[in-house]
Amino acid sequence: MITRRKLVMAAGAGALAPLLLPFACLAQQQRMRRIGYLSGVNFDNDTGRRAAFRDGMAALGWVEGRDYVIDARYADGAAQAHAGLADELLAARPDLLLATGDASASLFADRTKILPIVFTFVSDPVGAGLAASLQRPGGNVTGLTSLARELTAKRLQLLQEAFPRVANVVVLVDPTNRGSVAEAKEMEVPAARLKIRVTPIEVRQAADIEAAFKRGAALGVQAYIVTQAGILSNQRQAIADLSRRFKVPAIAPITEHVE
């Protein structure tokens, strides 16, 4: 079974194809290419994405260790860590930059207008200023959007269809993540239409997860909505455990939370 995560990362490798074609025939004769890779989660939570990316590159005829190396950095869900890690990767003089998530992509785009940048899991590349449009991104940045913001109304609808009595929910949001904040904002109109009360609770660090569930229990919430952010993806096991412990359903924008 091909998961959405694997499909996105393999497609991310496919997005590199136009950038790699000029070098393909000479790959083994030239110096090894270096890819700077910045992820918002930790190493363990990123293994599936790395494997999918390697598979996608192999399908293009590029083998890690022979034709390219990945210089990877992991923010481990800490928003404040991204900037320093991005600077480290740029200092290594990569041939290409690969970003997963809004924060990583925006930092790279702010720091270079020359190096090619490919992103995955960005919720709104046009709104974030990474692309002029989805059809013609322009500049040195391209990639794949998760459409997390656009699908917020559908997730609310699915939640209510699965649990018709749900009328009071908490939205877990990272206030430092532009995409996460936009998702939470996007829920206001469809929530009002569906007569669902939405209470945003900020999550800045791992310890905030349990505190959010305890606050939700005090408020009598009946479900949790997880927005797309590195800290929330990194703590997806904790969110699943707490959802079972407090006996409330949760819905999230990426497959890993369900797995």
PyRosetta script that sets phi, psi and omega in degrees:
from pyrosetta import init, pose_from_sequence

init()
pose = pose_from_sequence("MITRRKLVMAAGAGALAPLLLPFACLAQQQRMRRIGYLSGVNFDNDTGRRAAFRDGMAALGWVEGRDYVIDARYADGAAQAHAGLADELLAARPDLLLATGDASASLFADRTKILPIVFTFVSDPVGAGLAASLQRPGGNVTGLTSLARELTAKRLQLLQEAFPRVANVVVLVDPTNRGSVAEAKEMEVPAARLKIRVTPIEVRQAADIEAAFKRGAALGVQAYIVTQAGILSNQRQAIADLSRRFKVPAIAPITEHVE")
pose.set_psi(1, 131.1)
pose.set_omega(1, 179.0)
pose.set_phi(2, -91.6)
pose.set_psi(2, 116.9)
pose.set_omega(2, 179.4)
pose.set_phi(3, -81.3)
pose.set_psi(3, 162.4)
pose.set_omega(3, 178.8)
pose.set_phi(4, -61.3)
pose.set_psi(4, -37.4)
pose.set_omega(4, 179.8)
pose.set_phi(5, -60.7)
pose.set_psi(5, -47.5)
pose.set_omega(5, -178.8)
pose.set_phi(6, -64.7)
pose.set_psi(6, -39.7)
pose.set_omega(6, -179.9)
pose.set_phi(7, -63.1)
pose.set_psi(7, -44.0)
pose.set_omega(7, -178.7)
pose.set_phi(8, -64.5)
pose.set_psi(8, -45.2)
pose.set_omega(8, -178.0)
pose.set_phi(9, -70.2)
pose.set_psi(9, -37.1)
pose.set_omega(9, 175.9)
pose.set_phi(10, -65.7)
pose.set_psi(10, -39.2)
pose.set_omega(10, 176.4)
pose.set_phi(11, -66.7)
pose.set_psi(11, -32.3)
pose.set_omega(11, 175.3)
pose.set_phi(12, -61.5)
pose.set_psi(12, -39.9)
pose.set_omega(12, 174.7)
pose.set_phi(13, -64.2)
pose.set_psi(13, -39.3)
pose.set_omega(13, 178.0)
pose.set_phi(14, -63.0)
pose.set_psi(14, -31.0)
pose.set_omega(14, 178.2)
pose.set_phi(15, -66.3)
pose.set_psi(15, -18.9)
pose.set_omega(15, 178.0)
pose.set_phi(16, -79.9)
pose.set_psi(16, -15.8)
pose.set_omega(16, -171.6)
pose.set_phi(17, -49.9)
pose.set_psi(17, -49.7)
pose.set_omega(17, 179.7)
pose.set_phi(18, -61.8)
pose.set_psi(18, -28.4)
pose.set_omega(18, -179.7)
pose.set_phi(19, -78.4)
pose.set_psi(19, -25.5)
pose.set_omega(19, -176.3)
pose.set_phi(20, -92.3)
pose.set_psi(20, -22.7)
pose.set_omega(20, -174.9)
pose.set_phi(21, -53.6)
pose.set_psi(21, -42.9)
pose.set_omega(21, -179.3)
pose.set_phi(22, -60.9)
pose.set_psi(22, -21.5)
pose.set_omega(22, -176.2)
pose.set_phi(23, -104.1)
pose.set_psi(23, -8.0)
pose.set_omega(23, -168.1)
pose.set_phi(24, -58.5)
pose.set_psi(24, -46.3)
pose.set_omega(24, -176.0)
pose.set_phi(25, -69.2)
pose.set_psi(25, -25.4)
pose.set_omega(25, -175.8)
pose.set_phi(26, -106.9)
pose.set_psi(26, 10.0)
pose.set_omega(26, -171.8)
pose.set_phi(27, -55.2)
pose.set_psi(27, -43.6)
pose.set_omega(27, -175.2)
pose.set_phi(28, -78.4)
pose.set_psi(28, -16.3)
pose.set_omega(28, -178.7)
pose.set_phi(29, -93.3)
pose.set_psi(29, -23.9)
pose.set_omega(29, -178.1)
pose.set_phi(30, -94.1)
pose.set_psi(30, 176.4)
pose.set_omega(30, 177.8)
pose.set_phi(31, -63.5)
pose.set_psi(31, 155.5)
pose.set_omega(31, 178.8)
pose.set_phi(32, -67.8)
pose.set_psi(32, 135.9)
pose.set_omega(32, -179.4)
pose.set_phi(33, -80.9)
pose.set_psi(33, 146.3)
pose.set_omega(33, -177.4)
pose.set_phi(34, -115.6)
pose.set_psi(34, 127.6)
pose.set_omega(34, 178.3)
pose.set_phi(35, -111.2)
pose.set_psi(35, 121.4)
pose.set_omega(35, 174.5)
pose.set_phi(36, -86.9)
pose.set_psi(36, 122.4)
pose.set_omega(36, -172.7)
pose.set_phi(37, -122.2)
pose.set_psi(37, 122.8)
pose.set_omega(37, -179.1)
pose.set_phi(38, -120.4)
pose.set_psi(38, 121.2)
pose.set_omega(38, -179.5)
pose.set_phi(39, -118.9)
pose.set_psi(39, 145.9)
pose.set_omega(39, -179.7)
pose.set_phi(40, -81.5)
pose.set_psi(40, -14.4)
pose.set_omega(40, -178.3)
pose.set_phi(41, -101.4)
pose.set_psi(41, -171.5)
pose.set_omega(41, 178.9)
pose.set_phi(42, -95.1)
pose.set_psi(42, 176.8)
pose.set_omega(42, -174.6)
pose.set_phi(43, -58.9)
pose.set_psi(43, -47.6)
pose.set_omega(43, -176.6)
pose.set_phi(44, -63.7)
pose.set_psi(44, -38.5)
pose.set_omega(44, -178.8)
pose.set_phi(45, -77.3)
pose.set_psi(45, -3.2)
pose.set_omega(45, -175.7)
pose.set_phi(46, -111.1)
pose.set_psi(46, 1.4)
pose.set_omega(46, -173.3)
pose.set_phi(47, -60.8)
pose.set_psi(47, -41.1)
pose.set_omega(47, -179.8)
pose.set_phi(48, -63.9)
pose.set_psi(48, -38.2)
pose.set_omega(48, 179.8)
pose.set_phi(49, -67.6)
pose.set_psi(49, -42.3)
pose.set_omega(49, 180.0)
pose.set_phi(50, -63.9)
pose.set_psi(50, -42.0)
pose.set_omega(50, 179.8)
pose.set_phi(51, -63.2)
pose.set_psi(51, -41.9)
pose.set_omega(51, 178.9)
pose.set_phi(52, -64.4)
pose.set_psi(52, -38.4)
pose.set_omega(52, 179.2)
pose.set_phi(53, -65.6)
pose.set_psi(53, -43.4)
pose.set_omega(53, 178.9)
pose.set_phi(54, -61.4)
pose.set_psi(54, -40.5)
pose.set_omega(54, 178.5)
pose.set_phi(55, -62.4)
pose.set_psi(55, -42.3)
pose.set_omega(55, 179.0)
pose.set_phi(56, -64.7)
pose.set_psi(56, -40.4)
pose.set_omega(56, 177.9)
pose.set_phi(57, -66.1)
pose.set_psi(57, -40.4)
pose.set_omega(57, 179.1)
pose.set_phi(58, -61.7)
pose.set_psi(58, -35.9)
pose.set_omega(58, 178.0)
pose.set_phi(59, -65.2)
pose.set_psi(59, -22.9)
pose.set_omega(59, 176.9)
pose.set_phi(60, -90.8)
pose.set_psi(60, -0.6)
pose.set_omega(60, 179.0)
pose.set_phi(61, 92.0)
pose.set_psi(61, 12.5)
pose.set_omega(61, -178.9)
pose.set_phi(62, -108.9)
pose.set_psi(62, 124.2)
pose.set_omega(62, -176.4)
pose.set_phi(63, -111.8)
pose.set_psi(63, 128.5)
pose.set_omega(63, 178.8)
pose.set_phi(64, -64.6)
pose.set_psi(64, 136.9)
pose.set_omega(64, -178.6)
pose.set_phi(65, 90.7)
pose.set_psi(65, -20.1)
pose.set_omega(65, 176.4)
pose.set_phi(66, -108.2)
pose.set_psi(66, -49.2)
pose.set_omega(66, -176.7)
pose.set_phi(67, -105.5)
pose.set_psi(67, -24.3)
pose.set_omega(67, -178.1)
pose.set_phi(68, -154.5)
pose.set_psi(68, 160.3)
pose.set_omega(68, 172.1)
pose.set_phi(69, -126.9)
pose.set_psi(69, 151.1)
pose.set_omega(69, 176.9)
pose.set_phi(70, -107.0)
pose.set_psi(70, 119.8)
pose.set_omega(70, 174.6)
pose.set_phi(71, -98.2)
pose.set_psi(71, 100.0)
pose.set_omega(71, -169.7)
pose.set_phi(72, -104.6)
pose.set_psi(72, 146.2)
pose.set_omega(72, 174.0)
pose.set_phi(73, -133.8)
pose.set_psi(73, 145.0)
pose.set_omega(73, -175.9)
pose.set_phi(74, -127.2)
pose.set_psi(74, 124.0)
pose.set_omega(74, -178.1)
pose.set_phi(75, -79.3)
pose.set_psi(75, -14.3)
pose.set_omega(75, 177.3)
pose.set_phi(76, 56.4)
pose.set_psi(76, 37.4)
pose.set_omega(76, 176.9)
pose.set_phi(77, 76.6)
pose.set_psi(77, 2.9)
pose.set_omega(77, -178.5)
pose.set_phi(78, -97.1)
pose.set_psi(78, 110.9)
pose.set_omega(78, -177.0)
pose.set_phi(79, -59.2)
pose.set_psi(79, -37.4)
pose.set_omega(79, -176.4)
pose.set_phi(80, -70.2)
pose.set_psi(80, -13.5)
pose.set_omega(80, -177.5)
pose.set_phi(81, -83.7)
pose.set_psi(81, -19.6)
pose.set_omega(81, -173.0)
pose.set_phi(82, -58.9)
pose.set_psi(82, -45.9)
pose.set_omega(82, -173.2)
pose.set_phi(83, -60.9)
pose.set_psi(83, -47.6)
pose.set_omega(83, -180.0)
pose.set_phi(84, -64.0)
pose.set_psi(84, -38.8)
pose.set_omega(84, 179.2)
pose.set_phi(85, -67.2)
pose.set_psi(85, -38.8)
pose.set_omega(85, 177.2)
pose.set_phi(86, -62.2)
pose.set_psi(86, -41.4)
pose.set_omega(86, 178.5)
pose.set_phi(87, -64.0)
pose.set_psi(87, -39.8)
pose.set_omega(87, 177.8)
pose.set_phi(88, -60.4)
pose.set_psi(88, -44.4)
pose.set_omega(88, -178.6)
pose.set_phi(89, -66.4)
pose.set_psi(89, -40.1)
pose.set_omega(89, 178.6)
pose.set_phi(90, -66.7)
pose.set_psi(90, -34.6)
pose.set_omega(90, 179.1)
pose.set_phi(91, -65.9)
pose.set_psi(91, -23.5)
pose.set_omega(91, 178.9)
pose.set_phi(92, -79.5)
pose.set_psi(92, -0.1)
pose.set_omega(92, 176.7)
pose.set_phi(93, 55.4)
pose.set_psi(93, 61.5)
pose.set_omega(93, 179.9)
pose.set_phi(94, -73.4)
pose.set_psi(94, 164.3)
pose.set_omega(94, 174.2)
pose.set_phi(95, -86.3)
pose.set_psi(95, -23.6)
pose.set_omega(95, -176.5)
pose.set_phi(96, -156.6)
pose.set_psi(96, 150.5)
pose.set_omega(96, 179.4)
pose.set_phi(97, -115.9)
pose.set_psi(97, 133.3)
pose.set_omega(97, 178.5)
pose.set_phi(98, -120.3)
pose.set_psi(98, 124.7)
pose.set_omega(98, -175.9)
pose.set_phi(99, -122.3)
pose.set_psi(99, 138.6)
pose.set_omega(99, 173.1)
pose.set_phi(100, -114.7)
pose.set_psi(100, 114.2)
pose.set_omega(100, 178.4)
pose.set_phi(101, 103.5)
pose.set_psi(101, 162.4)
pose.set_omega(101, -175.5)
pose.set_phi(102, -61.7)
pose.set_psi(102, -47.5)
pose.set_omega(102, -174.9)
pose.set_phi(103, -62.4)
pose.set_psi(103, -46.4)
pose.set_omega(103, -178.6)
pose.set_phi(104, -63.4)
pose.set_psi(104, -45.9)
pose.set_omega(104, -178.8)
pose.set_phi(105, -63.3)
pose.set_psi(105, -43.2)
pose.set_omega(105, -178.8)
pose.set_phi(106, -66.1)
pose.set_psi(106, -39.9)
pose.set_omega(106, 179.0)
pose.set_phi(107, -63.7)
pose.set_psi(107, -43.9)
pose.set_omega(107, 177.6)
pose.set_phi(108, -62.2)
pose.set_psi(108, -45.2)
pose.set_omega(108, -177.5)
pose.set_phi(109, -63.7)
pose.set_psi(109, -33.3)
pose.set_omega(109, 178.4)
pose.set_phi(110, -71.4)
pose.set_psi(110, -26.2)
pose.set_omega(110, -171.6)
pose.set_phi(111, -96.0)
pose.set_psi(111, -20.0)
pose.set_omega(111, 179.6)
pose.set_phi(112, -148.3)
pose.set_psi(112, 136.4)
pose.set_omega(112, 174.5)
pose.set_phi(113, -110.4)
pose.set_psi(113, 10.2)
pose.set_omega(113, -176.1)
pose.set_phi(114, -114.7)
pose.set_psi(114, -51.7)
pose.set_omega(114, -178.4)
pose.set_phi(115, -65.6)
pose.set_psi(115, 137.7)
pose.set_omega(115, 176.1)
pose.set_phi(116, -68.1)
pose.set_psi(116, 137.3)
pose.set_omega(116, -178.9)
pose.set_phi(117, -124.4)
pose.set_psi(117, 129.3)
pose.set_omega(117, 174.7)
pose.set_phi(118, -119.2)
pose.set_psi(118, 132.9)
pose.set_omega(118, -178.9)
pose.set_phi(119, -123.2)
pose.set_psi(119, 155.4)
pose.set_omega(119, 170.5)
pose.set_phi(120, -132.5)
pose.set_psi(120, 161.1)
pose.set_omega(120, 176.0)
pose.set_phi(121, 60.0)
pose.set_psi(121, 30.9)
pose.set_omega(121, 174.2)
pose.set_phi(122, -92.6)
pose.set_psi(122, 128.8)
pose.set_omega(122, -172.3)
pose.set_phi(123, -74.4)
pose.set_psi(123, -37.9)
pose.set_omega(123, -176.1)
pose.set_phi(124, -149.0)
pose.set_psi(124, 80.4)
pose.set_omega(124, -176.5)
pose.set_phi(125, -62.8)
pose.set_psi(125, -31.4)
pose.set_omega(125, 178.9)
pose.set_phi(126, -72.0)
pose.set_psi(126, -48.0)
pose.set_omega(126, 179.5)
pose.set_phi(127, -63.2)
pose.set_psi(127, -30.7)
pose.set_omega(127, 179.7)
pose.set_phi(128, -82.5)
pose.set_psi(128, -3.3)
pose.set_omega(128, 179.8)
pose.set_phi(129, 79.7)
pose.set_psi(129, 14.4)
pose.set_omega(129, 179.8)
pose.set_phi(130, -84.7)
pose.set_psi(130, -22.6)
pose.set_omega(130, -177.5)
pose.set_phi(131, -142.2)
pose.set_psi(131, 142.7)
pose.set_omega(131, 176.7)
pose.set_phi(132, -68.5)
pose.set_psi(132, -37.2)
pose.set_omega(132, 175.6)
pose.set_phi(133, -160.6)
pose.set_psi(133, 165.0)
pose.set_omega(133, 178.8)
pose.set_phi(134, -69.1)
pose.set_psi(134, -31.5)
pose.set_omega(134, -179.1)
pose.set_phi(135, -75.9)
pose.set_psi(135, -39.6)
pose.set_omega(135, -178.5)
pose.set_phi(136, -134.3)
pose.set_psi(136, 87.6)
pose.set_omega(136, -175.0)
pose.set_phi(137, -64.0)
pose.set_psi(137, -35.5)
pose.set_omega(137, 179.6)
pose.set_phi(138, 72.1)
pose.set_psi(138, 174.5)
pose.set_omega(138, 176.3)
pose.set_phi(139, 62.7)
pose.set_psi(139, -151.6)
pose.set_omega(139, -176.8)
pose.set_phi(140, -106.5)
pose.set_psi(140, 15.3)
pose.set_omega(140, -174.8)
pose.set_phi(141, -122.4)
pose.set_psi(141, 134.8)
pose.set_omega(141, 174.7)
pose.set_phi(142, -150.7)
pose.set_psi(142, 172.2)
pose.set_omega(142, 178.6)
pose.set_phi(143, 157.7)
pose.set_psi(143, -150.6)
pose.set_omega(143, -172.9)
pose.set_phi(144, -128.8)
pose.set_psi(144, 135.4)
pose.set_omega(144, 177.0)
pose.set_phi(145, -98.6)
pose.set_psi(145, 145.0)
pose.set_omega(145, 177.5)
pose.set_phi(146, -84.3)
pose.set_psi(146, -13.1)
pose.set_omega(146, -176.7)
pose.set_phi(147, 56.9)
pose.set_psi(147, 27.5)
pose.set_omega(147, -177.2)
pose.set_phi(148, -59.5)
pose.set_psi(148, -40.8)
pose.set_omega(148, -178.8)
pose.set_phi(149, -67.5)
pose.set_psi(149, -43.2)
pose.set_omega(149, -177.0)
pose.set_phi(150, -66.7)
pose.set_psi(150, -23.9)
pose.set_omega(150, -175.6)
pose.set_phi(151, -96.4)
pose.set_psi(151, 6.8)
pose.set_omega(151, -178.4)
pose.set_phi(152, -61.8)
pose.set_psi(152, -41.5)
pose.set_omega(152, -180.0)
pose.set_phi(153, -62.2)
pose.set_psi(153, -40.4)
pose.set_omega(153, 179.8)
pose.set_phi(154, -66.1)
pose.set_psi(154, -38.2)
pose.set_omega(154, 179.0)
pose.set_phi(155, -65.6)
pose.set_psi(155, -39.8)
pose.set_omega(155, 175.8)
pose.set_phi(156, -61.8)
pose.set_psi(156, -41.3)
pose.set_omega(156, 179.5)
pose.set_phi(157, -64.0)
pose.set_psi(157, -45.2)
pose.set_omega(157, 179.8)
pose.set_phi(158, -62.9)
pose.set_psi(158, -39.6)
pose.set_omega(158, 179.3)
pose.set_phi(159, -61.5)
pose.set_psi(159, -44.7)
pose.set_omega(159, -178.7)
pose.set_phi(160, -71.1)
pose.set_psi(160, -33.6)
pose.set_omega(160, 177.2)
pose.set_phi(161, -66.2)
pose.set_psi(161, -39.1)
pose.set_omega(161, -179.6)
pose.set_phi(162, -74.5)
pose.set_psi(162, -33.6)
pose.set_omega(162, -177.9)
pose.set_phi(163, -133.0)
pose.set_psi(163, 82.1)
pose.set_omega(163, -172.2)
pose.set_phi(164, -57.4)
pose.set_psi(164, -24.8)
pose.set_omega(164, -177.4)
pose.set_phi(165, -85.4)
pose.set_psi(165, -4.0)
pose.set_omega(165, -179.8)
pose.set_phi(166, -67.7)
pose.set_psi(166, 121.5)
pose.set_omega(166, 179.0)
pose.set_phi(167, -136.9)
pose.set_psi(167, -1.4)
pose.set_omega(167, -176.2)
pose.set_phi(168, -142.0)
pose.set_psi(168, 110.3)
pose.set_omega(168, -174.6)
pose.set_phi(169, -128.8)
pose.set_psi(169, 156.4)
pose.set_omega(169, 172.6)
pose.set_phi(170, -106.9)
pose.set_psi(170, 138.3)
pose.set_omega(170, 174.1)
pose.set_phi(171, -107.8)
pose.set_psi(171, 120.8)
pose.set_omega(171, 176.9)
pose.set_phi(172, -84.6)
pose.set_psi(172, 121.2)
pose.set_omega(172, -173.4)
pose.set_phi(173, -135.3)
pose.set_psi(173, 138.4)
pose.set_omega(173, 174.6)
pose.set_phi(174, -92.9)
pose.set_psi(174, 110.1)
pose.set_omega(174, -175.7)
pose.set_phi(175, -66.9)
pose.set_psi(175, -14.9)
pose.set_omega(175, 179.5)
pose.set_phi(176, -90.3)
pose.set_psi(176, -6.4)
pose.set_omega(176, -176.8)
pose.set_phi(177, -106.6)
pose.set_psi(177, 116.0)
pose.set_omega(177, -175.4)
pose.set_phi(178, -59.3)
pose.set_psi(178, -40.5)
pose.set_omega(178, -179.8)
pose.set_phi(179, -67.1)
pose.set_psi(179, -40.7)
pose.set_omega(179, 179.3)
pose.set_phi(180, -63.5)
pose.set_psi(180, -43.8)
pose.set_omega(180, 178.6)
pose.set_phi(181, -63.2)
pose.set_psi(181, -41.1)
pose.set_omega(181, 179.7)
pose.set_phi(182, -64.4)
pose.set_psi(182, -38.3)
pose.set_omega(182, 177.2)
pose.set_phi(183, -60.4)
pose.set_psi(183, -48.3)
pose.set_omega(183, -179.1)
pose.set_phi(184, -60.1)
pose.set_psi(184, -41.7)
pose.set_omega(184, 179.1)
pose.set_phi(185, -64.3)
pose.set_psi(185, -38.1)
pose.set_omega(185, -176.9)
pose.set_phi(186, -66.5)
pose.set_psi(186, -19.0)
pose.set_omega(186, -177.6)
pose.set_phi(187, -78.3)
pose.set_psi(187, -16.3)
pose.set_omega(187, -171.3)
pose.set_phi(188, -60.5)
pose.set_psi(188, -48.8)
pose.set_omega(188, -176.7)
pose.set_phi(189, -67.5)
pose.set_psi(189, -52.2)
pose.set_omega(189, 179.4)
pose.set_phi(190, -64.4)
pose.set_psi(190, -31.5)
pose.set_omega(190, 178.3)
pose.set_phi(191, -64.0)
pose.set_psi(191, -42.4)
pose.set_omega(191, 178.1)
pose.set_phi(192, -63.3)
pose.set_psi(192, -39.8)
pose.set_omega(192, 180.0)
pose.set_phi(193, -65.4)
pose.set_psi(193, -38.1)
pose.set_omega(193, -178.6)
pose.set_phi(194, -87.2)
pose.set_psi(194, -0.7)
pose.set_omega(194, -179.0)
pose.set_phi(195, 60.5)
pose.set_psi(195, 44.2)
pose.set_omega(195, 177.1)
pose.set_phi(196, -111.0)
pose.set_psi(196, 127.9)
pose.set_omega(196, 176.2)
pose.set_phi(197, -83.8)
pose.set_psi(197, 127.2)
pose.set_omega(197, -177.0)
pose.set_phi(198, -115.6)
pose.set_psi(198, 126.2)
pose.set_omega(198, 178.0)
pose.set_phi(199, -118.1)
pose.set_psi(199, 109.7)
pose.set_omega(199, 177.5)
pose.set_phi(200, -73.8)
pose.set_psi(200, 136.5)
pose.set_omega(200, 173.3)
pose.set_phi(201, -126.8)
pose.set_psi(201, 127.0)
pose.set_omega(201, -175.6)
pose.set_phi(202, -77.9)
pose.set_psi(202, 140.4)
pose.set_omega(202, 175.5)
pose.set_phi(203, -126.8)
pose.set_psi(203, 112.1)
pose.set_omega(203, -179.6)
pose.set_phi(204, -108.9)
pose.set_psi(204, -22.7)
pose.set_omega(204, -178.7)
pose.set_phi(205, -149.2)
pose.set_psi(205, 168.5)
pose.set_omega(205, -174.5)
pose.set_phi(206, -57.2)
pose.set_psi(206, -38.8)
pose.set_omega(206, -177.7)
pose.set_phi(207, -62.9)
pose.set_psi(207, -21.0)
pose.set_omega(207, -178.2)
pose.set_phi(208, -73.4)
pose.set_psi(208, -17.6)
pose.set_omega(208, -176.3)
pose.set_phi(209, -64.5)
pose.set_psi(209, -55.0)
pose.set_omega(209, -179.1)
pose.set_phi(210, -63.8)
pose.set_psi(210, -38.5)
pose.set_omega(210, 178.3)
pose.set_phi(211, -60.9)
pose.set_psi(211, -36.8)
pose.set_omega(211, 179.2)
pose.set_phi(212, -65.6)
pose.set_psi(212, -40.4)
pose.set_omega(212, 179.1)
pose.set_phi(213, -68.7)
pose.set_psi(213, -37.6)
pose.set_omega(213, 178.5)
pose.set_phi(214, -66.2)
pose.set_psi(214, -40.7)
pose.set_omega(214, 177.5)
pose.set_phi(215, -65.7)
pose.set_psi(215, -40.1)
pose.set_omega(215, 177.6)
pose.set_phi(216, -60.9)
pose.set_psi(216, -41.0)
pose.set_omega(216, 178.5)
pose.set_phi(217, -62.4)
pose.set_psi(217, -39.2)
pose.set_omega(217, 178.9)
pose.set_phi(218, -66.0)
pose.set_psi(218, -30.3)
pose.set_omega(218, -179.9)
pose.set_phi(219, -85.3)
pose.set_psi(219, -8.2)
pose.set_omega(219, -179.8)
pose.set_phi(220, 75.2)
pose.set_psi(220, 30.3)
pose.set_omega(220, -179.0)
pose.set_phi(221, -70.8)
pose.set_psi(221, 155.0)
pose.set_omega(221, -175.6)
pose.set_phi(222, -112.7)
pose.set_psi(222, -4.0)
pose.set_omega(222, 179.0)
pose.set_phi(223, -167.4)
pose.set_psi(223, 163.2)
pose.set_omega(223, 178.2)
pose.set_phi(224, -124.9)
pose.set_psi(224, 141.0)
pose.set_omega(224, 175.4)
pose.set_phi(225, -115.5)
pose.set_psi(225, 126.7)
pose.set_omega(225, -178.3)
pose.set_phi(226, -101.5)
pose.set_psi(226, 125.6)
pose.set_omega(226, 176.1)
pose.set_phi(227, -88.2)
pose.set_psi(227, 171.2)
pose.set_omega(227, -176.7)
pose.set_phi(228, -88.3)
pose.set_psi(228, 113.7)
pose.set_omega(228, 179.5)
pose.set_phi(229, -161.2)
pose.set_psi(229, 151.1)
pose.set_omega(229, -177.3)
pose.set_phi(230, -58.0)
pose.set_psi(230, -44.7)
pose.set_omega(230, -178.2)
pose.set_phi(231, -63.3)
pose.set_psi(231, -37.4)
pose.set_omega(231, -178.7)
pose.set_phi(232, -74.8)
pose.set_psi(232, -36.4)
pose.set_omega(232, 175.5)
pose.set_phi(233, -66.8)
pose.set_psi(233, -40.4)
pose.set_omega(233, -179.3)
pose.set_phi(234, -65.3)
pose.set_psi(234, -29.9)
pose.set_omega(234, -177.8)
pose.set_phi(235, -104.6)
pose.set_psi(235, 25.3)
pose.set_omega(235, -175.0)
pose.set_phi(236, -64.3)
pose.set_psi(236, -33.0)
pose.set_omega(236, 177.6)
pose.set_phi(237, -66.3)
pose.set_psi(237, -40.9)
pose.set_omega(237, 177.8)
pose.set_phi(238, -62.7)
pose.set_psi(238, -40.1)
pose.set_omega(238, 179.4)
pose.set_phi(239, -64.2)
pose.set_psi(239, -42.9)
pose.set_omega(239, 178.8)
pose.set_phi(240, -64.1)
pose.set_psi(240, -43.7)
pose.set_omega(240, 179.7)
pose.set_phi(241, -62.0)
pose.set_psi(241, -43.3)
pose.set_omega(241, -179.0)
pose.set_phi(242, -70.2)
pose.set_psi(242, -33.2)
pose.set_omega(242, 176.7)
pose.set_phi(243, -61.5)
pose.set_psi(243, -41.8)
pose.set_omega(243, 177.4)
pose.set_phi(244, -70.1)
pose.set_psi(244, -41.5)
pose.set_omega(244, -177.5)
pose.set_phi(245, -62.9)
pose.set_psi(245, -41.6)
pose.set_omega(245, -179.4)
pose.set_phi(246, -89.7)
pose.set_psi(246, -2.2)
pose.set_omega(246, 176.0)
pose.set_phi(247, 57.5)
pose.set_psi(247, 48.6)
pose.set_omega(247, 176.4)
pose.set_phi(248, -131.4)
pose.set_psi(248, 142.9)
pose.set_omega(248, 178.5)
pose.set_phi(249, -74.0)
pose.set_psi(249, 159.5)
pose.set_omega(249, 176.4)
pose.set_phi(250, -141.8)
pose.set_psi(250, 150.0)
pose.set_omega(250, 177.6)
pose.set_phi(251, -132.4)
pose.set_psi(251, 140.8)
pose.set_omega(251, -174.4)
pose.set_phi(252, -138.9)
pose.set_psi(252, 162.7)
pose.set_omega(252, -174.5)
pose.set_phi(253, -85.9)
pose.set_psi(253, -9.1)
pose.set_omega(253, -177.2)
pose.set_phi(254, -126.9)
pose.set_psi(254, 151.8)
pose.set_omega(254, -172.9)
pose.set_phi(255, -60.8)
pose.set_psi(255, -36.2)
pose.set_omega(255, -175.1)
pose.set_phi(256, -55.2)
pose.set_psi(256, -34.4)
pose.set_omega(256, -179.9)
pose.set_phi(257, -63.5)
pose.set_psi(257, -40.4)
pose.set_omega(257, 180.0)
pose.set_phi(258, -70.5)
pose.set_psi(258, -41.5)
pose.set_omega(258, 179.8)
pose.set_phi(259, -62.1)
pose.dump_pdb("model.pdb")
